[in-house]
Amino acid sequence: MINTGLGLAGTAWIGAAFGVAHMGSVLLDRHLTRRHEAGTEEPTAVSALEHAPAAS
């Protein structure tokens, strides 16, 4: 990076670009995880018992 003509300041710009790219990937992962969790809720043991028919 230093030899491309940007000098030492170029390394800071590359580091900032990697940081922004990383933050974007983290936010995308967070969004997709929440979306997946919202669509695949499984009943817990307590809620399954609450909705089970009464035994006679």
mmCIF entry with sequence, helices, sheets and N, C-alpha, C, O atoms, coordinates in Angstrom:
data_MODEL
# 
_entry.id   MODEL 
# 
_entity.id                         1 
_entity.type                       polymer 
_entity.pdbx_number_of_molecules   1 
# 
_entity_poly.entity_id                      1 
_entity_poly.type                           'polypeptide(L)' 
_entity_poly.nstd_linkage                   no 
_entity_poly.nstd_monomer                   no 
_entity_poly.pdbx_seq_one_letter_code       MINTGLGLAGTAWIGAAFGVAHMGSVLLDRHLTRRHEAGTEEPTAVSALEHAPAAS 
_entity_poly.pdbx_seq_one_letter_code_can   MINTGLGLAGTAWIGAAFGVAHMGSVLLDRHLTRRHEAGTEEPTAVSALEHAPAAS 
_entity_poly.pdbx_strand_id                 A 
# 
loop_
_entity_poly_seq.entity_id 
_entity_poly_seq.num 
_entity_poly_seq.mon_id 
_entity_poly_seq.hetero 
1 1  MET n 
1 2  ILE n 
1 3  ASN n 
1 4  THR n 
1 5  GLY n 
1 6  LEU n 
1 7  GLY n 
1 8  LEU n 
1 9  ALA n 
1 10 GLY n 
1 11 THR n 
1 12 ALA n 
1 13 TRP n 
1 14 ILE n 
1 15 GLY n 
1 16 ALA n 
1 17 ALA n 
1 18 PHE n 
1 19 GLY n 
1 20 VAL n 
1 21 ALA n 
1 22 HIS n 
1 23 MET n 
1 24 GLY n 
1 25 SER n 
1 26 VAL n 
1 27 LEU n 
1 28 LEU n 
1 29 ASP n 
1 30 ARG n 
1 31 HIS n 
1 32 LEU n 
1 33 THR n 
1 34 ARG n 
1 35 ARG n 
1 36 HIS n 
1 37 GLU n 
1 38 ALA n 
1 39 GLY n 
1 40 THR n 
1 41 GLU n 
1 42 GLU n 
1 43 PRO n 
1 44 THR n 
1 45 ALA n 
1 46 VAL n 
1 47 SER n 
1 48 ALA n 
1 49 LEU n 
1 50 GLU n 
1 51 HIS n 
1 52 ALA n 
1 53 PRO n 
1 54 ALA n 
1 55 ALA n 
1 56 SER n 
# 
_struct_asym.id          A 
_struct_asym.entity_id   1 
# 
loop_
_struct_conf.conf_type_id 
_struct_conf.id 
_struct_conf.pdbx_PDB_helix_id 
_struct_conf.beg_label_comp_id 
_struct_conf.beg_label_asym_id 
_struct_conf.beg_label_seq_id 
_struct_conf.pdbx_beg_PDB_ins_code 
_struct_conf.end_label_comp_id 
_struct_conf.end_label_asym_id 
_struct_conf.end_label_seq_id 
_struct_conf.pdbx_end_PDB_ins_code 
_struct_conf.beg_auth_comp_id 
_struct_conf.beg_auth_asym_id 
_struct_conf.beg_auth_seq_id 
_struct_conf.end_auth_comp_id 
_struct_conf.end_auth_asym_id 
_struct_conf.end_auth_seq_id 
_struct_conf.pdbx_PDB_helix_class 
_struct_conf.details 
_struct_conf.pdbx_PDB_helix_length 
HELX_P HELX_P1 AA1 ILE A 2  ? THR A 4  ? ILE A 2  THR A 4  5 ? 3  
HELX_P HELX_P2 AA2 LEU A 8  ? GLY A 39 ? LEU A 8  GLY A 39 1 ? 32 
HELX_P HELX_P3 AA3 ALA A 45 ? GLU A 50 ? ALA A 45 GLU A 50 1 ? 6  
# 
_struct_conf_type.id          HELX_P 
_struct_conf_type.criteria    ? 
_struct_conf_type.reference   ? 
# 
loop_
_atom_site.group_PDB 
_atom_site.id 
_atom_site.type_symbol 
_atom_site.label_atom_id 
_atom_site.label_alt_id 
_atom_site.label_comp_id 
_atom_site.label_asym_id 
_atom_site.label_entity_id 
_atom_site.label_seq_id 
_atom_site.pdbx_PDB_ins_code 
_atom_site.Cartn_x 
_atom_site.Cartn_y 
_atom_site.Cartn_z 
_atom_site.occupancy 
_atom_site.B_iso_or_equiv 
_atom_site.pdbx_formal_charge 
_atom_site.auth_seq_id 
_atom_site.auth_comp_id 
_atom_site.auth_asym_id 
_atom_site.auth_atom_id 
_atom_site.pdbx_PDB_model_num 
ATOM 1   N N  . MET A 1 1  ? 0.819   -1.187  0.000  1.00 0.00 ? 1  MET A N  1 
ATOM 2   C CA . MET A 1 1  ? 0.000   0.000   0.000  1.00 0.00 ? 1  MET A CA 1 
ATOM 3   C C  . MET A 1 1  ? 0.866   1.255   0.000  1.00 0.00 ? 1  MET A C  1 
ATOM 4   O O  . MET A 1 1  ? 0.545   2.239   -0.666 1.00 0.00 ? 1  MET A O  1 
ATOM 5   N N  . ILE A 1 2  ? 1.924   1.216   0.722  1.00 0.00 ? 2  ILE A N  1 
ATOM 6   C CA . ILE A 1 2  ? 2.777   2.397   0.835  1.00 0.00 ? 2  ILE A CA 1 
ATOM 7   C C  . ILE A 1 2  ? 3.423   2.736   -0.503 1.00 0.00 ? 2  ILE A C  1 
ATOM 8   O O  . ILE A 1 2  ? 3.604   3.911   -0.819 1.00 0.00 ? 2  ILE A O  1 
ATOM 9   N N  . ASN A 1 3  ? 3.769   1.731   -1.287 1.00 0.00 ? 3  ASN A N  1 
ATOM 10  C CA . ASN A 1 3  ? 4.443   1.952   -2.558 1.00 0.00 ? 3  ASN A CA 1 
ATOM 11  C C  . ASN A 1 3  ? 3.509   2.369   -3.694 1.00 0.00 ? 3  ASN A C  1 
ATOM 12  O O  . ASN A 1 3  ? 3.989   2.631   -4.797 1.00 0.00 ? 3  ASN A O  1 
ATOM 13  N N  . THR A 1 4  ? 2.209   2.439   -3.472 1.00 0.00 ? 4  THR A N  1 
ATOM 14  C CA . THR A 1 4  ? 1.268   2.800   -4.540 1.00 0.00 ? 4  THR A CA 1 
ATOM 15  C C  . THR A 1 4  ? 1.193   4.303   -4.756 1.00 0.00 ? 4  THR A C  1 
ATOM 16  O O  . THR A 1 4  ? 0.556   4.748   -5.712 1.00 0.00 ? 4  THR A O  1 
ATOM 17  N N  . GLY A 1 5  ? 1.815   5.089   -3.909 1.00 0.00 ? 5  GLY A N  1 
ATOM 18  C CA . GLY A 1 5  ? 1.807   6.531   -4.076 1.00 0.00 ? 5  GLY A CA 1 
ATOM 19  C C  . GLY A 1 5  ? 0.989   7.249   -3.015 1.00 0.00 ? 5  GLY A C  1 
ATOM 20  O O  . GLY A 1 5  ? 1.050   8.475   -2.918 1.00 0.00 ? 5  GLY A O  1 
ATOM 21  N N  . LEU A 1 6  ? 0.225   6.512   -2.219 1.00 0.00 ? 6  LEU A N  1 
ATOM 22  C CA . LEU A 1 6  ? -0.561  7.151   -1.171 1.00 0.00 ? 6  LEU A CA 1 
ATOM 23  C C  . LEU A 1 6  ? 0.220   7.321   0.122  1.00 0.00 ? 6  LEU A C  1 
ATOM 24  O O  . LEU A 1 6  ? -0.182  8.084   1.000  1.00 0.00 ? 6  LEU A O  1 
ATOM 25  N N  . GLY A 1 7  ? 1.318   6.621   0.237  1.00 0.00 ? 7  GLY A N  1 
ATOM 26  C CA . GLY A 1 7  ? 2.172   6.754   1.413  1.00 0.00 ? 7  GLY A CA 1 
ATOM 27  C C  . GLY A 1 7  ? 1.557   6.108   2.638  1.00 0.00 ? 7  GLY A C  1 
ATOM 28  O O  . GLY A 1 7  ? 0.708   5.222   2.540  1.00 0.00 ? 7  GLY A O  1 
ATOM 29  N N  . LEU A 1 8  ? 2.009   6.574   3.796  1.00 0.00 ? 8  LEU A N  1 
ATOM 30  C CA . LEU A 1 8  ? 1.522   6.009   5.053  1.00 0.00 ? 8  LEU A CA 1 
ATOM 31  C C  . LEU A 1 8  ? 0.054   6.325   5.297  1.00 0.00 ? 8  LEU A C  1 
ATOM 32  O O  . LEU A 1 8  ? -0.631  5.554   5.968  1.00 0.00 ? 8  LEU A O  1 
ATOM 33  N N  . ALA A 1 9  ? -0.442  7.428   4.774  1.00 0.00 ? 9  ALA A N  1 
ATOM 34  C CA . ALA A 1 9  ? -1.856  7.768   4.950  1.00 0.00 ? 9  ALA A CA 1 
ATOM 35  C C  . ALA A 1 9  ? -2.753  6.749   4.254  1.00 0.00 ? 9  ALA A C  1 
ATOM 36  O O  . ALA A 1 9  ? -3.903  6.562   4.653  1.00 0.00 ? 9  ALA A O  1 
ATOM 37  N N  . GLY A 1 10 ? -2.243  6.095   3.226  1.00 0.00 ? 10 GLY A N  1 
ATOM 38  C CA . GLY A 1 10 ? -3.018  5.082   2.522  1.00 0.00 ? 10 GLY A CA 1 
ATOM 39  C C  . GLY A 1 10 ? -3.378  3.909   3.410  1.00 0.00 ? 10 GLY A C  1 
ATOM 40  O O  . GLY A 1 10 ? -4.453  3.329   3.263  1.00 0.00 ? 10 GLY A O  1 
ATOM 41  N N  . THR A 1 11 ? -2.497  3.553   4.326  1.00 0.00 ? 11 THR A N  1 
ATOM 42  C CA . THR A 1 11 ? -2.792  2.436   5.220  1.00 0.00 ? 11 THR A CA 1 
ATOM 43  C C  . THR A 1 11 ? -3.960  2.779   6.147  1.00 0.00 ? 11 THR A C  1 
ATOM 44  O O  . THR A 1 11 ? -4.765  1.909   6.480  1.00 0.00 ? 11 THR A O  1 
ATOM 45  N N  . ALA A 1 12 ? -4.051  4.030   6.558  1.00 0.00 ? 12 ALA A N  1 
ATOM 46  C CA . ALA A 1 12 ? -5.177  4.440   7.401  1.00 0.00 ? 12 ALA A CA 1 
ATOM 47  C C  . ALA A 1 12 ? -6.482  4.373   6.620  1.00 0.00 ? 12 ALA A C  1 
ATOM 48  O O  . ALA A 1 12 ? -7.505  3.951   7.159  1.00 0.00 ? 12 ALA A O  1 
ATOM 49  N N  . TRP A 1 13 ? -6.458  4.783   5.358  1.00 0.00 ? 13 TRP A N  1 
ATOM 50  C CA . TRP A 1 13 ? -7.672  4.727   4.539  1.00 0.00 ? 13 TRP A CA 1 
ATOM 51  C C  . TRP A 1 13 ? -8.113  3.284   4.303  1.00 0.00 ? 13 TRP A C  1 
ATOM 52  O O  . TRP A 1 13 ? -9.305  2.976   4.329  1.00 0.00 ? 13 TRP A O  1 
ATOM 53  N N  . ILE A 1 14 ? -7.151  2.416   4.075  1.00 0.00 ? 14 ILE A N  1 
ATOM 54  C CA . ILE A 1 14 ? -7.473  0.995   3.888  1.00 0.00 ? 14 ILE A CA 1 
ATOM 55  C C  . ILE A 1 14 ? -8.040  0.413   5.185  1.00 0.00 ? 14 ILE A C  1 
ATOM 56  O O  . ILE A 1 14 ? -9.003  -0.353  5.155  1.00 0.00 ? 14 ILE A O  1 
ATOM 57  N N  . GLY A 1 15 ? -7.452  0.772   6.304  1.00 0.00 ? 15 GLY A N  1 
ATOM 58  C CA . GLY A 1 15 ? -7.972  0.308   7.597  1.00 0.00 ? 15 GLY A CA 1 
ATOM 59  C C  . GLY A 1 15 ? -9.393  0.795   7.841  1.00 0.00 ? 15 GLY A C  1 
ATOM 60  O O  . GLY A 1 15 ? -10.230 0.043   8.340  1.00 0.00 ? 15 GLY A O  1 
ATOM 61  N N  . ALA A 1 16 ? -9.670  2.043   7.495  1.00 0.00 ? 16 ALA A N  1 
ATOM 62  C CA . ALA A 1 16 ? -11.021 2.580   7.648  1.00 0.00 ? 16 ALA A CA 1 
ATOM 63  C C  . ALA A 1 16 ? -12.004 1.853   6.732  1.00 0.00 ? 16 ALA A C  1 
ATOM 64  O O  . ALA A 1 16 ? -13.132 1.569   7.133  1.00 0.00 ? 16 ALA A O  1 
ATOM 65  N N  . ALA A 1 17 ? -11.583 1.556   5.517  1.00 0.00 ? 17 ALA A N  1 
ATOM 66  C CA . ALA A 1 17 ? -12.448 0.836   4.582  1.00 0.00 ? 17 ALA A CA 1 
ATOM 67  C C  . ALA A 1 17 ? -12.764 -0.567  5.102  1.00 0.00 ? 17 ALA A C  1 
ATOM 68  O O  . ALA A 1 17 ? -13.902 -1.023  4.998  1.00 0.00 ? 17 ALA A O  1 
ATOM 69  N N  . PHE A 1 18 ? -11.772 -1.245  5.654  1.00 0.00 ? 18 PHE A N  1 
ATOM 70  C CA . PHE A 1 18 ? -12.020 -2.566  6.234  1.00 0.00 ? 18 PHE A CA 1 
ATOM 71  C C  . PHE A 1 18 ? -12.964 -2.466  7.422  1.00 0.00 ? 18 PHE A C  1 
ATOM 72  O O  . PHE A 1 18 ? -13.828 -3.324  7.602  1.00 0.00 ? 18 PHE A O  1 
ATOM 73  N N  . GLY A 1 19 ? -12.808 -1.429  8.230  1.00 0.00 ? 19 GLY A N  1 
ATOM 74  C CA . GLY A 1 19 ? -13.703 -1.239  9.373  1.00 0.00 ? 19 GLY A CA 1 
ATOM 75  C C  . GLY A 1 19 ? -15.141 -1.027  8.943  1.00 0.00 ? 19 GLY A C  1 
ATOM 76  O O  . GLY A 1 19 ? -16.060 -1.597  9.531  1.00 0.00 ? 19 GLY A O  1 
ATOM 77  N N  . VAL A 1 20 ? -15.339 -0.210  7.922  1.00 0.00 ? 20 VAL A N  1 
ATOM 78  C CA . VAL A 1 20 ? -16.690 0.039   7.407  1.00 0.00 ? 20 VAL A CA 1 
ATOM 79  C C  . VAL A 1 20 ? -17.281 -1.242  6.813  1.00 0.00 ? 20 VAL A C  1 
ATOM 80  O O  . VAL A 1 20 ? -18.451 -1.551  7.036  1.00 0.00 ? 20 VAL A O  1 
ATOM 81  N N  . ALA A 1 21 ? -16.477 -1.977  6.066  1.00 0.00 ? 21 ALA A N  1 
ATOM 82  C CA . ALA A 1 21 ? -16.951 -3.231  5.478  1.00 0.00 ? 21 ALA A CA 1 
ATOM 83  C C  . ALA A 1 21 ? -17.323 -4.237  6.577  1.00 0.00 ? 21 ALA A C  1 
ATOM 84  O O  . ALA A 1 21 ? -18.320 -4.950  6.465  1.00 0.00 ? 21 ALA A O  1 
ATOM 85  N N  . HIS A 1 22 ? -16.519 -4.284  7.622  1.00 0.00 ? 22 HIS A N  1 
ATOM 86  C CA . HIS A 1 22 ? -16.801 -5.196  8.731  1.00 0.00 ? 22 HIS A CA 1 
ATOM 87  C C  . HIS A 1 22 ? -18.097 -4.802  9.430  1.00 0.00 ? 22 HIS A C  1 
ATOM 88  O O  . HIS A 1 22 ? -18.914 -5.669  9.741  1.00 0.00 ? 22 HIS A O  1 
ATOM 89  N N  . MET A 1 23 ? -18.297 -3.525  9.679  1.00 0.00 ? 23 MET A N  1 
ATOM 90  C CA . MET A 1 23 ? -19.518 -3.067  10.339 1.00 0.00 ? 23 MET A CA 1 
ATOM 91  C C  . MET A 1 23 ? -20.740 -3.404  9.485  1.00 0.00 ? 23 MET A C  1 
ATOM 92  O O  . MET A 1 23 ? -21.783 -3.791  10.012 1.00 0.00 ? 23 MET A O  1 
ATOM 93  N N  . GLY A 1 24 ? -20.608 -3.257  8.177  1.00 0.00 ? 24 GLY A N  1 
ATOM 94  C CA . GLY A 1 24 ? -21.715 -3.607  7.283  1.00 0.00 ? 24 GLY A CA 1 
ATOM 95  C C  . GLY A 1 24 ? -22.048 -5.083  7.357  1.00 0.00 ? 24 GLY A C  1 
ATOM 96  O O  . GLY A 1 24 ? -23.223 -5.453  7.375  1.00 0.00 ? 24 GLY A O  1 
ATOM 97  N N  . SER A 1 25 ? -21.036 -5.930  7.400  1.00 0.00 ? 25 SER A N  1 
ATOM 98  C CA . SER A 1 25 ? -21.292 -7.367  7.472  1.00 0.00 ? 25 SER A CA 1 
ATOM 99  C C  . SER A 1 25 ? -21.892 -7.754  8.820  1.00 0.00 ? 25 SER A C  1 
ATOM 100 O O  . SER A 1 25 ? -22.733 -8.651  8.886  1.00 0.00 ? 25 SER A O  1 
ATOM 101 N N  . VAL A 1 26 ? -21.472 -7.090  9.893  1.00 0.00 ? 26 VAL A N  1 
ATOM 102 C CA . VAL A 1 26 ? -22.042 -7.369  11.213 1.00 0.00 ? 26 VAL A CA 1 
ATOM 103 C C  . VAL A 1 26 ? -23.514 -6.966  11.246 1.00 0.00 ? 26 VAL A C  1 
ATOM 104 O O  . VAL A 1 26 ? -24.347 -7.720  11.747 1.00 0.00 ? 26 VAL A O  1 
ATOM 105 N N  . LEU A 1 27 ? -23.842 -5.791  10.720 1.00 0.00 ? 27 LEU A N  1 
ATOM 106 C CA . LEU A 1 27 ? -25.232 -5.340  10.714 1.00 0.00 ? 27 LEU A CA 1 
ATOM 107 C C  . LEU A 1 27 ? -26.105 -6.241  9.839  1.00 0.00 ? 27 LEU A C  1 
ATOM 108 O O  . LEU A 1 27 ? -27.248 -6.529  10.195 1.00 0.00 ? 27 LEU A O  1 
ATOM 109 N N  . LEU A 1 28 ? -25.582 -6.682  8.711  1.00 0.00 ? 28 LEU A N  1 
ATOM 110 C CA . LEU A 1 28 ? -26.334 -7.591  7.851  1.00 0.00 ? 28 LEU A CA 1 
ATOM 111 C C  . LEU A 1 28 ? -26.575 -8.918  8.563  1.00 0.00 ? 28 LEU A C  1 
ATOM 112 O O  . LEU A 1 28 ? -27.684 -9.450  8.517  1.00 0.00 ? 28 LEU A O  1 
ATOM 113 N N  . ASP A 1 29 ? -25.552 -9.458  9.219  1.00 0.00 ? 29 ASP A N  1 
ATOM 114 C CA . ASP A 1 29 ? -25.711 -10.705 9.955  1.00 0.00 ? 29 ASP A CA 1 
ATOM 115 C C  . ASP A 1 29 ? -26.735 -10.547 11.064 1.00 0.00 ? 29 ASP A C  1 
ATOM 116 O O  . ASP A 1 29 ? -27.565 -11.433 11.269 1.00 0.00 ? 29 ASP A O  1 
ATOM 117 N N  . ARG A 1 30 ? -26.692 -9.449  11.772 1.00 0.00 ? 30 ARG A N  1 
ATOM 118 C CA . ARG A 1 30 ? -27.647 -9.190  12.859 1.00 0.00 ? 30 ARG A CA 1 
ATOM 119 C C  . ARG A 1 30 ? -29.072 -9.129  12.324 1.00 0.00 ? 30 ARG A C  1 
ATOM 120 O O  . ARG A 1 30 ? -29.988 -9.697  12.918 1.00 0.00 ? 30 ARG A O  1 
ATOM 121 N N  . HIS A 1 31 ? -29.255 -8.444  11.209 1.00 0.00 ? 31 HIS A N  1 
ATOM 122 C CA . HIS A 1 31 ? -30.579 -8.328  10.603 1.00 0.00 ? 31 HIS A CA 1 
ATOM 123 C C  . HIS A 1 31 ? -31.108 -9.688  10.168 1.00 0.00 ? 31 HIS A C  1 
ATOM 124 O O  . HIS A 1 31 ? -32.260 -10.025 10.443 1.00 0.00 ? 31 HIS A O  1 
ATOM 125 N N  . LEU A 1 32 ? -30.275 -10.467 9.492  1.00 0.00 ? 32 LEU A N  1 
ATOM 126 C CA . LEU A 1 32 ? -30.710 -11.771 9.006  1.00 0.00 ? 32 LEU A CA 1 
ATOM 127 C C  . LEU A 1 32 ? -30.977 -12.741 10.151 1.00 0.00 ? 32 LEU A C  1 
ATOM 128 O O  . LEU A 1 32 ? -31.895 -13.556 10.064 1.00 0.00 ? 32 LEU A O  1 
ATOM 129 N N  . THR A 1 33 ? -30.196 -12.667 11.212 1.00 0.00 ? 33 THR A N  1 
ATOM 130 C CA . THR A 1 33 ? -30.406 -13.535 12.367 1.00 0.00 ? 33 THR A CA 1 
ATOM 131 C C  . THR A 1 33 ? -31.727 -13.212 13.040 1.00 0.00 ? 33 THR A C  1 
ATOM 132 O O  . THR A 1 33 ? -32.488 -14.120 13.376 1.00 0.00 ? 33 THR A O  1 
ATOM 133 N N  . ARG A 1 34 ? -32.012 -11.933 13.243 1.00 0.00 ? 34 ARG A N  1 
ATOM 134 C CA . ARG A 1 34 ? -33.280 -11.545 13.859 1.00 0.00 ? 34 ARG A CA 1 
ATOM 135 C C  . ARG A 1 34 ? -34.456 -11.945 12.982 1.00 0.00 ? 34 ARG A C  1 
ATOM 136 O O  . ARG A 1 34 ? -35.486 -12.390 13.488 1.00 0.00 ? 34 ARG A O  1 
ATOM 137 N N  . ARG A 1 35 ? -34.312 -11.792 11.680 1.00 0.00 ? 35 ARG A N  1 
ATOM 138 C CA . ARG A 1 35 ? -35.381 -12.166 10.757 1.00 0.00 ? 35 ARG A CA 1 
ATOM 139 C C  . ARG A 1 35 ? -35.629 -13.668 10.810 1.00 0.00 ? 35 ARG A C  1 
ATOM 140 O O  . ARG A 1 35 ? -36.775 -14.114 10.781 1.00 0.00 ? 35 ARG A O  1 
ATOM 141 N N  . HIS A 1 36 ? -34.552 -14.446 10.888 1.00 0.00 ? 36 HIS A N  1 
ATOM 142 C CA . HIS A 1 36 ? -34.669 -15.899 10.962 1.00 0.00 ? 36 HIS A CA 1 
ATOM 143 C C  . HIS A 1 36 ? -35.317 -16.319 12.284 1.00 0.00 ? 36 HIS A C  1 
ATOM 144 O O  . HIS A 1 36 ? -36.192 -17.184 12.301 1.00 0.00 ? 36 HIS A O  1 
ATOM 145 N N  . GLU A 1 37 ? -34.887 -15.707 13.388 1.00 0.00 ? 37 GLU A N  1 
ATOM 146 C CA . GLU A 1 37 ? -35.433 -16.060 14.694 1.00 0.00 ? 37 GLU A CA 1 
ATOM 147 C C  . GLU A 1 37 ? -36.905 -15.697 14.803 1.00 0.00 ? 37 GLU A C  1 
ATOM 148 O O  . GLU A 1 37 ? -37.664 -16.414 15.455 1.00 0.00 ? 37 GLU A O  1 
ATOM 149 N N  . ALA A 1 38 ? -37.323 -14.615 14.188 1.00 0.00 ? 38 ALA A N  1 
ATOM 150 C CA . ALA A 1 38 ? -38.720 -14.188 14.258 1.00 0.00 ? 38 ALA A CA 1 
ATOM 151 C C  . ALA A 1 38 ? -39.626 -15.148 13.493 1.00 0.00 ? 38 ALA A C  1 
ATOM 152 O O  . ALA A 1 38 ? -40.787 -15.320 13.863 1.00 0.00 ? 38 ALA A O  1 
ATOM 153 N N  . GLY A 1 39 ? -39.127 -15.765 12.451 1.00 0.00 ? 39 GLY A N  1 
ATOM 154 C CA . GLY A 1 39 ? -39.946 -16.651 11.644 1.00 0.00 ? 39 GLY A CA 1 
ATOM 155 C C  . GLY A 1 39 ? -39.942 -18.095 12.088 1.00 0.00 ? 39 GLY A C  1 
ATOM 156 O O  . GLY A 1 39 ? -40.743 -18.889 11.595 1.00 0.00 ? 39 GLY A O  1 
ATOM 157 N N  . THR A 1 40 ? -39.065 -18.457 13.005 1.00 0.00 ? 40 THR A N  1 
ATOM 158 C CA . THR A 1 40 ? -38.949 -19.869 13.394 1.00 0.00 ? 40 THR A CA 1 
ATOM 159 C C  . THR A 1 40 ? -39.085 -20.047 14.892 1.00 0.00 ? 40 THR A C  1 
ATOM 160 O O  . THR A 1 40 ? -38.343 -20.823 15.495 1.00 0.00 ? 40 THR A O  1 
ATOM 161 N N  . GLU A 1 41 ? -40.020 -19.341 15.497 1.00 0.00 ? 41 GLU A N  1 
ATOM 162 C CA . GLU A 1 41 ? -40.205 -19.507 16.937 1.00 0.00 ? 41 GLU A CA 1 
ATOM 163 C C  . GLU A 1 41 ? -40.858 -20.846 17.213 1.00 0.00 ? 41 GLU A C  1 
ATOM 164 O O  . GLU A 1 41 ? -41.887 -21.181 16.626 1.00 0.00 ? 41 GLU A O  1 
ATOM 165 N N  . GLU A 1 42 ? -40.261 -21.602 18.101 1.00 0.00 ? 42 GLU A N  1 
ATOM 166 C CA . GLU A 1 42 ? -40.824 -22.879 18.499 1.00 0.00 ? 42 GLU A CA 1 
ATOM 167 C C  . GLU A 1 42 ? -41.451 -22.710 19.875 1.00 0.00 ? 42 GLU A C  1 
ATOM 168 O O  . GLU A 1 42 ? -40.926 -21.966 20.704 1.00 0.00 ? 42 GLU A O  1 
ATOM 169 N N  . PRO A 1 43 ? -42.545 -23.377 20.126 1.00 0.00 ? 43 PRO A N  1 
ATOM 170 C CA . PRO A 1 43 ? -43.168 -23.228 21.440 1.00 0.00 ? 43 PRO A CA 1 
ATOM 171 C C  . PRO A 1 43 ? -42.262 -23.777 22.529 1.00 0.00 ? 43 PRO A C  1 
ATOM 172 O O  . PRO A 1 43 ? -41.610 -24.808 22.357 1.00 0.00 ? 43 PRO A O  1 
ATOM 173 N N  . THR A 1 44 ? -42.234 -23.090 23.620 1.00 0.00 ? 44 THR A N  1 
ATOM 174 C CA . THR A 1 44 ? -41.446 -23.572 24.754 1.00 0.00 ? 44 THR A CA 1 
ATOM 175 C C  . THR A 1 44 ? -42.258 -24.620 25.493 1.00 0.00 ? 44 THR A C  1 
ATOM 176 O O  . THR A 1 44 ? -43.436 -24.815 25.191 1.00 0.00 ? 44 THR A O  1 
ATOM 177 N N  . ALA A 1 45 ? -41.662 -25.280 26.433 1.00 0.00 ? 45 ALA A N  1 
ATOM 178 C CA . ALA A 1 45 ? -42.354 -26.332 27.174 1.00 0.00 ? 45 ALA A CA 1 
ATOM 179 C C  . ALA A 1 45 ? -43.541 -25.753 27.937 1.00 0.00 ? 45 ALA A C  1 
ATOM 180 O O  . ALA A 1 45 ? -44.590 -26.393 28.013 1.00 0.00 ? 45 ALA A O  1 
ATOM 181 N N  . VAL A 1 46 ? -43.397 -24.557 28.501 1.00 0.00 ? 46 VAL A N  1 
ATOM 182 C CA . VAL A 1 46 ? -44.474 -23.952 29.273 1.00 0.00 ? 46 VAL A CA 1 
ATOM 183 C C  . VAL A 1 46 ? -45.634 -23.575 28.362 1.00 0.00 ? 46 VAL A C  1 
ATOM 184 O O  . VAL A 1 46 ? -46.786 -23.878 28.674 1.00 0.00 ? 46 VAL A O  1 
ATOM 185 N N  . SER A 1 47 ? -45.346 -22.916 27.235 1.00 0.00 ? 47 SER A N  1 
ATOM 186 C CA . SER A 1 47 ? -46.440 -22.512 26.354 1.00 0.00 ? 47 SER A CA 1 
ATOM 187 C C  . SER A 1 47 ? -47.091 -23.723 25.698 1.00 0.00 ? 47 SER A C  1 
ATOM 188 O O  . SER A 1 47 ? -48.285 -23.680 25.399 1.00 0.00 ? 47 SER A O  1 
ATOM 189 N N  . ALA A 1 48 ? -46.351 -24.796 25.465 1.00 0.00 ? 48 ALA A N  1 
ATOM 190 C CA . ALA A 1 48 ? -46.933 -26.001 24.899 1.00 0.00 ? 48 ALA A CA 1 
ATOM 191 C C  . ALA A 1 48 ? -47.894 -26.627 25.906 1.00 0.00 ? 48 ALA A C  1 
ATOM 192 O O  . ALA A 1 48 ? -48.934 -27.155 25.513 1.00 0.00 ? 48 ALA A O  1 
ATOM 193 N N  . LEU A 1 49 ? -47.568 -26.576 27.185 1.00 0.00 ? 49 LEU A N  1 
ATOM 194 C CA . LEU A 1 49 ? -48.445 -27.119 28.209 1.00 0.00 ? 49 LEU A CA 1 
ATOM 195 C C  . LEU A 1 49 ? -49.693 -26.268 28.380 1.00 0.00 ? 49 LEU A C  1 
ATOM 196 O O  . LEU A 1 49 ? -50.774 -26.794 28.646 1.00 0.00 ? 49 LEU A O  1 
ATOM 197 N N  . GLU A 1 50 ? -49.551 -24.963 28.231 1.00 0.00 ? 50 GLU A N  1 
ATOM 198 C CA . GLU A 1 50 ? -50.699 -24.072 28.381 1.00 0.00 ? 50 GLU A CA 1 
ATOM 199 C C  . GLU A 1 50 ? -51.725 -24.314 27.282 1.00 0.00 ? 50 GLU A C  1 
ATOM 200 O O  . GLU A 1 50 ? -52.923 -24.176 27.529 1.00 0.00 ? 50 GLU A O  1 
ATOM 201 N N  . HIS A 1 51 ? -51.297 -24.665 26.091 1.00 0.00 ? 51 HIS A N  1 
ATOM 202 C CA . HIS A 1 51 ? -52.190 -24.821 24.965 1.00 0.00 ? 51 HIS A CA 1 
ATOM 203 C C  . HIS A 1 51 ? -52.588 -26.280 24.708 1.00 0.00 ? 51 HIS A C  1 
ATOM 204 O O  . HIS A 1 51 ? -53.335 -26.569 23.773 1.00 0.00 ? 51 HIS A O  1 
ATOM 205 N N  . ALA A 1 52 ? -52.091 -27.185 25.532 1.00 0.00 ? 52 ALA A N  1 
ATOM 206 C CA . ALA A 1 52 ? -52.421 -28.596 25.364 1.00 0.00 ? 52 ALA A CA 1 
ATOM 207 C C  . ALA A 1 52 ? -53.841 -28.849 25.861 1.00 0.00 ? 52 ALA A C  1 
ATOM 208 O O  . ALA A 1 52 ? -54.284 -28.215 26.819 1.00 0.00 ? 52 ALA A O  1 
ATOM 209 N N  . PRO A 1 53 ? -54.557 -29.770 25.220 1.00 0.00 ? 53 PRO A N  1 
ATOM 210 C CA . PRO A 1 53 ? -55.912 -30.074 25.694 1.00 0.00 ? 53 PRO A CA 1 
ATOM 211 C C  . PRO A 1 53 ? -55.861 -30.726 27.070 1.00 0.00 ? 53 PRO A C  1 
ATOM 212 O O  . PRO A 1 53 ? -54.920 -31.452 27.392 1.00 0.00 ? 53 PRO A O  1 
ATOM 213 N N  . ALA A 1 54 ? -56.860 -30.464 27.858 1.00 0.00 ? 54 ALA A N  1 
ATOM 214 C CA . ALA A 1 54 ? -56.900 -30.999 29.218 1.00 0.00 ? 54 ALA A CA 1 
ATOM 215 C C  . ALA A 1 54 ? -57.117 -32.508 29.166 1.00 0.00 ? 54 ALA A C  1 
ATOM 216 O O  . ALA A 1 54 ? -57.913 -33.013 28.375 1.00 0.00 ? 54 ALA A O  1 
ATOM 217 N N  . ALA A 1 55 ? -56.396 -33.207 30.022 1.00 0.00 ? 55 ALA A N  1 
ATOM 218 C CA . ALA A 1 55 ? -56.540 -34.664 30.080 1.00 0.00 ? 55 ALA A CA 1 
ATOM 219 C C  . ALA A 1 55 ? -57.797 -35.002 30.860 1.00 0.00 ? 55 ALA A C  1 
ATOM 220 O O  . ALA A 1 55 ? -58.064 -34.401 31.900 1.00 0.00 ? 55 ALA A O  1 
ATOM 221 N N  . SER A 1 56 ? -58.572 -35.960 30.365 1.00 0.00 ? 56 SER A N  1 
ATOM 222 C CA . SER A 1 56 ? -59.814 -36.346 31.058 1.00 0.00 ? 56 SER A CA 1 
ATOM 223 C C  . SER A 1 56 ? -59.672 -37.675 31.721 1.00 0.00 ? 56 SER A C  1 
ATOM 224 O O  . SER A 1 56 ? -60.615 -38.156 32.349 1.00 0.00 ? 56 SER A O  1 
# 
